[in-house]
Amino acid sequence: MSSLLKWTESQIDRFDSMASKALNISVKTQDSEIAGLEIQNEKLKEEIRAIKFNSNSQLKEKFYTPSP
């Protein structure tokens, strides 16, 4: 039973390498997801600016009365 718990140095290195690669892939995936969310956030900000601009323009058209 105790022989199952004994890992050779090469097994430990191989496991460490696989774990490191998996973590690296995970971090890269999360980084790309964050980048995607940042792009979506910028697009939403642009849409909000456009809506505000349109709303302000419509309000000005509706309530602005030029002086004679």
HTML snippet that shows the backbone in 3Dmol.js (N, CA, C, O; Angstrom):
<script src="https://3Dmol.org/build/3Dmol-min.js"></script>
<div id="view" style="width:600px;height:400px;position:relative"></div>
<script>
const pdb = `
ATOM      1  N   MET A   1       0.818  -1.195   0.000  1.00  0.00           N
ATOM      2  CA  MET A   1       0.000   0.000   0.000  1.00  0.00           C
ATOM      3  C   MET A   1       0.862   1.258   0.000  1.00  0.00           C
ATOM      4  O   MET A   1       0.557   2.224  -0.701  1.00  0.00           O
ATOM      5  N   SER A   2       1.918   1.247   0.773  1.00  0.00           N
ATOM      6  CA  SER A   2       2.759   2.441   0.850  1.00  0.00           C
ATOM      7  C   SER A   2       3.498   2.681  -0.462  1.00  0.00           C
ATOM      8  O   SER A   2       3.908   3.808  -0.740  1.00  0.00           O
ATOM      9  N   SER A   3       3.674   1.640  -1.269  1.00  0.00           N
ATOM     10  CA  SER A   3       4.365   1.818  -2.546  1.00  0.00           C
ATOM     11  C   SER A   3       3.529   2.675  -3.496  1.00  0.00           C
ATOM     12  O   SER A   3       4.084   3.337  -4.373  1.00  0.00           O
ATOM     13  N   LEU A   4       2.203   2.674  -3.336  1.00  0.00           N
ATOM     14  CA  LEU A   4       1.340   3.506  -4.168  1.00  0.00           C
ATOM     15  C   LEU A   4       1.556   4.995  -3.879  1.00  0.00           C
ATOM     16  O   LEU A   4       1.342   5.843  -4.746  1.00  0.00           O
ATOM     17  N   LEU A   5       1.977   5.294  -2.668  1.00  0.00           N
ATOM     18  CA  LEU A   5       2.159   6.684  -2.280  1.00  0.00           C
ATOM     19  C   LEU A   5       3.532   7.225  -2.639  1.00  0.00           C
ATOM     20  O   LEU A   5       3.770   8.427  -2.522  1.00  0.00           O
ATOM     21  N   LYS A   6       4.434   6.363  -3.073  1.00  0.00           N
ATOM     22  CA  LYS A   6       5.773   6.809  -3.415  1.00  0.00           C
ATOM     23  C   LYS A   6       5.838   7.169  -4.897  1.00  0.00           C
ATOM     24  O   LYS A   6       5.634   6.322  -5.766  1.00  0.00           O
ATOM     25  N   TRP A   7       6.116   8.400  -5.159  1.00  0.00           N
ATOM     26  CA  TRP A   7       6.259   8.858  -6.535  1.00  0.00           C
ATOM     27  C   TRP A   7       7.729   9.059  -6.833  1.00  0.00           C
ATOM     28  O   TRP A   7       8.509   9.501  -5.990  1.00  0.00           O
ATOM     29  N   THR A   8       8.074   8.724  -8.041  1.00  0.00           N
ATOM     30  CA  THR A   8       9.456   8.975  -8.436  1.00  0.00           C
ATOM     31  C   THR A   8       9.606  10.455  -8.763  1.00  0.00           C
ATOM     32  O   THR A   8       8.617  11.160  -8.962  1.00  0.00           O
ATOM     33  N   GLU A   9      10.821  10.906  -8.816  1.00  0.00           N
ATOM     34  CA  GLU A   9      11.082  12.314  -9.129  1.00  0.00           C
ATOM     35  C   GLU A   9      10.536  12.677 -10.510  1.00  0.00           C
ATOM     36  O   GLU A   9       9.994  13.767 -10.696  1.00  0.00           O
ATOM     37  N   SER A  10      10.675  11.772 -11.473  1.00  0.00           N
ATOM     38  CA  SER A  10      10.185  12.064 -12.827  1.00  0.00           C
ATOM     39  C   SER A  10       8.654  12.135 -12.852  1.00  0.00           C
ATOM     40  O   SER A  10       8.085  12.938 -13.593  1.00  0.00           O
ATOM     41  N   GLN A  11       7.984  11.299 -12.045  1.00  0.00           N
ATOM     42  CA  GLN A  11       6.527  11.364 -11.972  1.00  0.00           C
ATOM     43  C   GLN A  11       6.085  12.708 -11.384  1.00  0.00           C
ATOM     44  O   GLN A  11       5.128  13.324 -11.856  1.00  0.00           O
ATOM     45  N   ILE A  12       6.783  13.138 -10.371  1.00  0.00           N
ATOM     46  CA  ILE A  12       6.455  14.428  -9.736  1.00  0.00           C
ATOM     47  C   ILE A  12       6.676  15.565 -10.733  1.00  0.00           C
ATOM     48  O   ILE A  12       5.845  16.467 -10.849  1.00  0.00           O
ATOM     49  N   ASP A  13       7.794  15.518 -11.446  1.00  0.00           N
ATOM     50  CA  ASP A  13       8.076  16.556 -12.443  1.00  0.00           C
ATOM     51  C   ASP A  13       7.023  16.569 -13.551  1.00  0.00           C
ATOM     52  O   ASP A  13       6.572  17.631 -13.980  1.00  0.00           O
ATOM     53  N   ARG A  14       6.639  15.382 -14.004  1.00  0.00           N
ATOM     54  CA  ARG A  14       5.644  15.280 -15.073  1.00  0.00           C
ATOM     55  C   ARG A  14       4.294  15.825 -14.598  1.00  0.00           C
ATOM     56  O   ARG A  14       3.624  16.566 -15.318  1.00  0.00           O
ATOM     57  N   PHE A  15       3.905  15.447 -13.376  1.00  0.00           N
ATOM     58  CA  PHE A  15       2.651  15.942 -12.816  1.00  0.00           C
ATOM     59  C   PHE A  15       2.703  17.461 -12.654  1.00  0.00           C
ATOM     60  O   PHE A  15       1.744  18.161 -12.980  1.00  0.00           O
ATOM     61  N   ASP A  16       3.819  17.957 -12.154  1.00  0.00           N
ATOM     62  CA  ASP A  16       3.994  19.391 -11.958  1.00  0.00           C
ATOM     63  C   ASP A  16       3.895  20.132 -13.290  1.00  0.00           C
ATOM     64  O   ASP A  16       3.286  21.198 -13.372  1.00  0.00           O
ATOM     65  N   SER A  17       4.493  19.560 -14.321  1.00  0.00           N
ATOM     66  CA  SER A  17       4.450  20.161 -15.650  1.00  0.00           C
ATOM     67  C   SER A  17       3.015  20.199 -16.188  1.00  0.00           C
ATOM     68  O   SER A  17       2.582  21.215 -16.731  1.00  0.00           O
ATOM     69  N   MET A  18       2.282  19.097 -16.038  1.00  0.00           N
ATOM     70  CA  MET A  18       0.898  19.045 -16.516  1.00  0.00           C
ATOM     71  C   MET A  18       0.029  20.043 -15.751  1.00  0.00           C
ATOM     72  O   MET A  18      -0.794  20.742 -16.341  1.00  0.00           O
ATOM     73  N   ALA A  19       0.219  20.102 -14.447  1.00  0.00           N
ATOM     74  CA  ALA A  19      -0.568  21.024 -13.629  1.00  0.00           C
ATOM     75  C   ALA A  19      -0.254  22.470 -14.015  1.00  0.00           C
ATOM     76  O   ALA A  19      -1.150  23.310 -14.094  1.00  0.00           O
ATOM     77  N   SER A  20       0.997  22.742 -14.249  1.00  0.00           N
ATOM     78  CA  SER A  20       1.407  24.088 -14.642  1.00  0.00           C
ATOM     79  C   SER A  20       0.795  24.478 -15.991  1.00  0.00           C
ATOM     80  O   SER A  20       0.324  25.603 -16.155  1.00  0.00           O
ATOM     81  N   LYS A  21       0.800  23.558 -16.950  1.00  0.00           N
ATOM     82  CA  LYS A  21       0.204  23.823 -18.267  1.00  0.00           C
ATOM     83  C   LYS A  21      -1.297  24.067 -18.128  1.00  0.00           C
ATOM     84  O   LYS A  21      -1.847  24.973 -18.755  1.00  0.00           O
ATOM     85  N   ALA A  22      -1.951  23.258 -17.307  1.00  0.00           N
ATOM     86  CA  ALA A  22      -3.396  23.420 -17.112  1.00  0.00           C
ATOM     87  C   ALA A  22      -3.705  24.785 -16.502  1.00  0.00           C
ATOM     88  O   ALA A  22      -4.651  25.452 -16.920  1.00  0.00           O
ATOM     89  N   LEU A  23      -2.922  25.195 -15.528  1.00  0.00           N
ATOM     90  CA  LEU A  23      -3.137  26.511 -14.911  1.00  0.00           C
ATOM     91  C   LEU A  23      -2.886  27.626 -15.915  1.00  0.00           C
ATOM     92  O   LEU A  23      -3.620  28.613 -15.943  1.00  0.00           O
ATOM     93  N   ASN A  24      -1.866  27.479 -16.728  1.00  0.00           N
ATOM     94  CA  ASN A  24      -1.540  28.475 -17.740  1.00  0.00           C
ATOM     95  C   ASN A  24      -2.682  28.619 -18.743  1.00  0.00           C
ATOM     96  O   ASN A  24      -3.058  29.733 -19.109  1.00  0.00           O
ATOM     97  N   ILE A  25      -3.230  27.492 -19.184  1.00  0.00           N
ATOM     98  CA  ILE A  25      -4.364  27.508 -20.119  1.00  0.00           C
ATOM     99  C   ILE A  25      -5.557  28.191 -19.463  1.00  0.00           C
ATOM    100  O   ILE A  25      -6.243  28.996 -20.092  1.00  0.00           O
ATOM    101  N   SER A  26      -5.798  27.868 -18.201  1.00  0.00           N
ATOM    102  CA  SER A  26      -6.917  28.461 -17.474  1.00  0.00           C
ATOM    103  C   SER A  26      -6.769  29.974 -17.371  1.00  0.00           C
ATOM    104  O   SER A  26      -7.730  30.715 -17.578  1.00  0.00           O
ATOM    105  N   VAL A  27      -5.566  30.423 -17.052  1.00  0.00           N
ATOM    106  CA  VAL A  27      -5.317  31.861 -16.930  1.00  0.00           C
ATOM    107  C   VAL A  27      -5.493  32.550 -18.277  1.00  0.00           C
ATOM    108  O   VAL A  27      -6.088  33.625 -18.351  1.00  0.00           O
ATOM    109  N   LYS A  28      -4.977  31.934 -19.353  1.00  0.00           N
ATOM    110  CA  LYS A  28      -5.123  32.525 -20.686  1.00  0.00           C
ATOM    111  C   LYS A  28      -6.594  32.609 -21.078  1.00  0.00           C
ATOM    112  O   LYS A  28      -7.030  33.598 -21.667  1.00  0.00           O
ATOM    113  N   THR A  29      -7.357  31.568 -20.750  1.00  0.00           N
ATOM    114  CA  THR A  29      -8.788  31.563 -21.055  1.00  0.00           C
ATOM    115  C   THR A  29      -9.484  32.684 -20.304  1.00  0.00           C
ATOM    116  O   THR A  29     -10.308  33.403 -20.871  1.00  0.00           O
ATOM    117  N   GLN A  30      -9.151  32.834 -19.025  1.00  0.00           N
ATOM    118  CA  GLN A  30      -9.765  33.896 -18.229  1.00  0.00           C
ATOM    119  C   GLN A  30      -9.359  35.268 -18.750  1.00  0.00           C
ATOM    120  O   GLN A  30     -10.180  36.185 -18.774  1.00  0.00           O
ATOM    121  N   ASP A  31      -8.107  35.422 -19.167  1.00  0.00           N
ATOM    122  CA  ASP A  31      -7.652  36.696 -19.724  1.00  0.00           C
ATOM    123  C   ASP A  31      -8.437  37.047 -20.981  1.00  0.00           C
ATOM    124  O   ASP A  31      -8.838  38.196 -21.169  1.00  0.00           O
ATOM    125  N   SER A  32      -8.658  36.050 -21.847  1.00  0.00           N
ATOM    126  CA  SER A  32      -9.391  36.333 -23.084  1.00  0.00           C
ATOM    127  C   SER A  32     -10.859  36.624 -22.776  1.00  0.00           C
ATOM    128  O   SER A  32     -11.480  37.443 -23.453  1.00  0.00           O
ATOM    129  N   GLU A  33     -11.420  35.963 -21.760  1.00  0.00           N
ATOM    130  CA  GLU A  33     -12.795  36.258 -21.366  1.00  0.00           C
ATOM    131  C   GLU A  33     -12.895  37.682 -20.831  1.00  0.00           C
ATOM    132  O   GLU A  33     -13.852  38.397 -21.129  1.00  0.00           O
ATOM    133  N   ILE A  34     -11.909  38.087 -20.045  1.00  0.00           N
ATOM    134  CA  ILE A  34     -11.887  39.453 -19.514  1.00  0.00           C
ATOM    135  C   ILE A  34     -11.783  40.453 -20.653  1.00  0.00           C
ATOM    136  O   ILE A  34     -12.478  41.469 -20.659  1.00  0.00           O
ATOM    137  N   ALA A  35     -10.916  40.165 -21.617  1.00  0.00           N
ATOM    138  CA  ALA A  35     -10.769  41.055 -22.777  1.00  0.00           C
ATOM    139  C   ALA A  35     -12.092  41.167 -23.535  1.00  0.00           C
ATOM    140  O   ALA A  35     -12.480  42.252 -23.968  1.00  0.00           O
ATOM    141  N   GLY A  36     -12.768  40.047 -23.687  1.00  0.00           N
ATOM    142  CA  GLY A  36     -14.070  40.051 -24.360  1.00  0.00           C
ATOM    143  C   GLY A  36     -15.087  40.877 -23.603  1.00  0.00           C
ATOM    144  O   GLY A  36     -15.864  41.615 -24.209  1.00  0.00           O
ATOM    145  N   LEU A  37     -15.093  40.763 -22.287  1.00  0.00           N
ATOM    146  CA  LEU A  37     -16.019  41.548 -21.474  1.00  0.00           C
ATOM    147  C   LEU A  37     -15.684  43.034 -21.538  1.00  0.00           C
ATOM    148  O   LEU A  37     -16.583  43.875 -21.534  1.00  0.00           O
ATOM    149  N   GLU A  38     -14.391  43.359 -21.595  1.00  0.00           N
ATOM    150  CA  GLU A  38     -13.995  44.765 -21.711  1.00  0.00           C
ATOM    151  C   GLU A  38     -14.476  45.350 -23.033  1.00  0.00           C
ATOM    152  O   GLU A  38     -14.916  46.498 -23.087  1.00  0.00           O
ATOM    153  N   ILE A  39     -14.389  44.552 -24.101  1.00  0.00           N
ATOM    154  CA  ILE A  39     -14.875  45.013 -25.411  1.00  0.00           C
ATOM    155  C   ILE A  39     -16.395  45.223 -25.354  1.00  0.00           C
ATOM    156  O   ILE A  39     -16.901  46.235 -25.839  1.00  0.00           O
ATOM    157  N   GLN A  40     -17.113  44.276 -24.768  1.00  0.00           N
ATOM    158  CA  GLN A  40     -18.567  44.410 -24.632  1.00  0.00           C
ATOM    159  C   GLN A  40     -18.908  45.651 -23.813  1.00  0.00           C
ATOM    160  O   GLN A  40     -19.850  46.373 -24.139  1.00  0.00           O
ATOM    161  N   ASN A  41     -18.146  45.897 -22.756  1.00  0.00           N
ATOM    162  CA  ASN A  41     -18.368  47.053 -21.901  1.00  0.00           C
ATOM    163  C   ASN A  41     -18.206  48.349 -22.689  1.00  0.00           C
ATOM    164  O   ASN A  41     -19.013  49.268 -22.552  1.00  0.00           O
ATOM    165  N   GLU A  42     -17.159  48.421 -23.516  1.00  0.00           N
ATOM    166  CA  GLU A  42     -16.930  49.611 -24.344  1.00  0.00           C
ATOM    167  C   GLU A  42     -18.075  49.814 -25.340  1.00  0.00           C
ATOM    168  O   GLU A  42     -18.522  50.939 -25.562  1.00  0.00           O
ATOM    169  N   LYS A  43     -18.548  48.708 -25.940  1.00  0.00           N
ATOM    170  CA  LYS A  43     -19.658  48.811 -26.896  1.00  0.00           C
ATOM    171  C   LYS A  43     -20.914  49.326 -26.187  1.00  0.00           C
ATOM    172  O   LYS A  43     -21.643  50.158 -26.728  1.00  0.00           O
ATOM    173  N   LEU A  44     -21.159  48.826 -24.977  1.00  0.00           N
ATOM    174  CA  LEU A  44     -22.325  49.290 -24.222  1.00  0.00           C
ATOM    175  C   LEU A  44     -22.193  50.762 -23.857  1.00  0.00           C
ATOM    176  O   LEU A  44     -23.172  51.507 -23.907  1.00  0.00           O
ATOM    177  N   LYS A  45     -20.988  51.182 -23.492  1.00  0.00           N
ATOM    178  CA  LYS A  45     -20.765  52.600 -23.187  1.00  0.00           C
ATOM    179  C   LYS A  45     -21.061  53.464 -24.405  1.00  0.00           C
ATOM    180  O   LYS A  45     -21.676  54.524 -24.286  1.00  0.00           O
ATOM    181  N   GLU A  46     -20.619  53.005 -25.591  1.00  0.00           N
ATOM    182  CA  GLU A  46     -20.886  53.743 -26.827  1.00  0.00           C
ATOM    183  C   GLU A  46     -22.385  53.821 -27.099  1.00  0.00           C
ATOM    184  O   GLU A  46     -22.894  54.868 -27.500  1.00  0.00           O
ATOM    185  N   GLU A  47     -23.089  52.714 -26.880  1.00  0.00           N
ATOM    186  CA  GLU A  47     -24.540  52.710 -27.086  1.00  0.00           C
ATOM    187  C   GLU A  47     -25.223  53.680 -26.126  1.00  0.00           C
ATOM    188  O   GLU A  47     -26.145  54.398 -26.514  1.00  0.00           O
ATOM    189  N   ILE A  48     -24.770  53.700 -24.875  1.00  0.00           N
ATOM    190  CA  ILE A  48     -25.349  54.611 -23.884  1.00  0.00           C
ATOM    191  C   ILE A  48     -25.100  56.062 -24.294  1.00  0.00           C
ATOM    192  O   ILE A  48     -25.995  56.900 -24.190  1.00  0.00           O
ATOM    193  N   ARG A  49     -23.878  56.359 -24.761  1.00  0.00           N
ATOM    194  CA  ARG A  49     -23.578  57.714 -25.226  1.00  0.00           C
ATOM    195  C   ARG A  49     -24.497  58.106 -26.382  1.00  0.00           C
ATOM    196  O   ARG A  49     -24.995  59.230 -26.432  1.00  0.00           O
ATOM    197  N   ALA A  50     -24.719  57.175 -27.306  1.00  0.00           N
ATOM    198  CA  ALA A  50     -25.583  57.451 -28.457  1.00  0.00           C
ATOM    199  C   ALA A  50     -27.021  57.696 -28.001  1.00  0.00           C
ATOM    200  O   ALA A  50     -27.691  58.599 -28.503  1.00  0.00           O
ATOM    201  N   ILE A  51     -27.484  56.901 -27.063  1.00  0.00           N
ATOM    202  CA  ILE A  51     -28.850  57.070 -26.551  1.00  0.00           C
ATOM    203  C   ILE A  51     -28.979  58.421 -25.853  1.00  0.00           C
ATOM    204  O   ILE A  51     -29.957  59.138 -26.062  1.00  0.00           O
ATOM    205  N   LYS A  52     -27.994  58.771 -25.025  1.00  0.00           N
ATOM    206  CA  LYS A  52     -28.030  60.066 -24.342  1.00  0.00           C
ATOM    207  C   LYS A  52     -28.022  61.203 -25.356  1.00  0.00           C
ATOM    208  O   LYS A  52     -28.779  62.164 -25.219  1.00  0.00           O
ATOM    209  N   PHE A  53     -27.172  61.098 -26.369  1.00  0.00           N
ATOM    210  CA  PHE A  53     -27.087  62.135 -27.393  1.00  0.00           C
ATOM    211  C   PHE A  53     -28.425  62.279 -28.110  1.00  0.00           C
ATOM    212  O   PHE A  53     -28.922  63.389 -28.297  1.00  0.00           O
ATOM    213  N   ASN A  54     -29.005  61.143 -28.510  1.00  0.00           N
ATOM    214  CA  ASN A  54     -30.298  61.175 -29.199  1.00  0.00           C
ATOM    215  C   ASN A  54     -31.385  61.747 -28.307  1.00  0.00           C
ATOM    216  O   ASN A  54     -32.222  62.529 -28.757  1.00  0.00           O
ATOM    217  N   SER A  55     -31.369  61.352 -27.038  1.00  0.00           N
ATOM    218  CA  SER A  55     -32.368  61.861 -26.096  1.00  0.00           C
ATOM    219  C   SER A  55     -32.229  63.367 -25.938  1.00  0.00           C
ATOM    220  O   SER A  55     -33.224  64.091 -25.956  1.00  0.00           O
ATOM    221  N   ASN A  56     -31.000  63.839 -25.782  1.00  0.00           N
ATOM    222  CA  ASN A  56     -30.766  65.275 -25.634  1.00  0.00           C
ATOM    223  C   ASN A  56     -31.177  66.022 -26.888  1.00  0.00           C
ATOM    224  O   ASN A  56     -31.769  67.099 -26.808  1.00  0.00           O
ATOM    225  N   SER A  57     -30.867  65.454 -28.051  1.00  0.00           N
ATOM    226  CA  SER A  57     -31.236  66.092 -29.315  1.00  0.00           C
ATOM    227  C   SER A  57     -32.753  66.185 -29.446  1.00  0.00           C
ATOM    228  O   SER A  57     -33.287  67.210 -29.871  1.00  0.00           O
ATOM    229  N   GLN A  58     -33.439  65.109 -29.078  1.00  0.00           N
ATOM    230  CA  GLN A  58     -34.896  65.099 -29.169  1.00  0.00           C
ATOM    231  C   GLN A  58     -35.508  66.100 -28.199  1.00  0.00           C
ATOM    232  O   GLN A  58     -36.479  66.782 -28.529  1.00  0.00           O
ATOM    233  N   LEU A  59     -34.937  66.186 -27.001  1.00  0.00           N
ATOM    234  CA  LEU A  59     -35.448  67.143 -26.015  1.00  0.00           C
ATOM    235  C   LEU A  59     -35.258  68.575 -26.514  1.00  0.00           C
ATOM    236  O   LEU A  59     -36.147  69.416 -26.379  1.00  0.00           O
ATOM    237  N   LYS A  60     -34.092  68.836 -27.089  1.00  0.00           N
ATOM    238  CA  LYS A  60     -33.826  70.179 -27.609  1.00  0.00           C
ATOM    239  C   LYS A  60     -34.806  70.517 -28.724  1.00  0.00           C
ATOM    240  O   LYS A  60     -35.334  71.628 -28.776  1.00  0.00           O
ATOM    241  N   GLU A  61     -35.050  69.558 -29.620  1.00  0.00           N
ATOM    242  CA  GLU A  61     -35.984  69.799 -30.715  1.00  0.00           C
ATOM    243  C   GLU A  61     -37.397  70.058 -30.186  1.00  0.00           C
ATOM    244  O   GLU A  61     -38.125  70.905 -30.702  1.00  0.00           O
ATOM    245  N   LYS A  62     -37.760  69.309 -29.151  1.00  0.00           N
ATOM    246  CA  LYS A  62     -39.124  69.388 -28.638  1.00  0.00           C
ATOM    247  C   LYS A  62     -39.363  70.683 -27.862  1.00  0.00           C
ATOM    248  O   LYS A  62     -40.422  71.300 -27.983  1.00  0.00           O
ATOM    249  N   PHE A  63     -38.373  71.091 -27.062  1.00  0.00           N
ATOM    250  CA  PHE A  63     -38.609  72.195 -26.143  1.00  0.00           C
ATOM    251  C   PHE A  63     -37.901  73.491 -26.518  1.00  0.00           C
ATOM    252  O   PHE A  63     -38.173  74.539 -25.932  1.00  0.00           O
ATOM    253  N   TYR A  64     -37.009  73.426 -27.475  1.00  0.00           N
ATOM    254  CA  TYR A  64     -36.278  74.636 -27.843  1.00  0.00           C
ATOM    255  C   TYR A  64     -37.145  75.502 -28.741  1.00  0.00           C
ATOM    256  O   TYR A  64     -37.622  75.064 -29.788  1.00  0.00           O
ATOM    257  N   THR A  65     -37.335  76.719 -28.313  1.00  0.00           N
ATOM    258  CA  THR A  65     -38.067  77.659 -29.155  1.00  0.00           C
ATOM    259  C   THR A  65     -37.119  78.796 -29.496  1.00  0.00           C
ATOM    260  O   THR A  65     -36.665  79.524 -28.614  1.00  0.00           O
ATOM    261  N   PRO A  66     -36.831  78.939 -30.745  1.00  0.00           N
ATOM    262  CA  PRO A  66     -35.901  80.009 -31.115  1.00  0.00           C
ATOM    263  C   PRO A  66     -36.493  81.380 -30.803  1.00  0.00           C
ATOM    264  O   PRO A  66     -37.695  81.600 -30.955  1.00  0.00           O
ATOM    265  N   SER A  67     -35.647  82.280 -30.374  1.00  0.00           N
ATOM    266  CA  SER A  67     -36.134  83.623 -30.066  1.00  0.00           C
ATOM    267  C   SER A  67     -36.368  84.385 -31.372  1.00  0.00           C
ATOM    268  O   SER A  67     -35.598  84.273 -32.326  1.00  0.00           O
ATOM    269  N   PRO A  68     -37.428  85.145 -31.385  1.00  0.00           N
ATOM    270  CA  PRO A  68     -37.779  85.874 -32.620  1.00  0.00           C
ATOM    271  C   PRO A  68     -36.781  86.970 -32.964  1.00  0.00           C
ATOM    272  O   PRO A  68     -36.945  87.662 -33.969  1.00  0.00           O
TER     273      PRO A  68
END
`;
const viewer = $3Dmol.createViewer("view");
viewer.addModel(pdb, "pdb");
viewer.setStyle({}, {cartoon: {color: "spectrum"}});
viewer.zoomTo();
viewer.render();
</script>
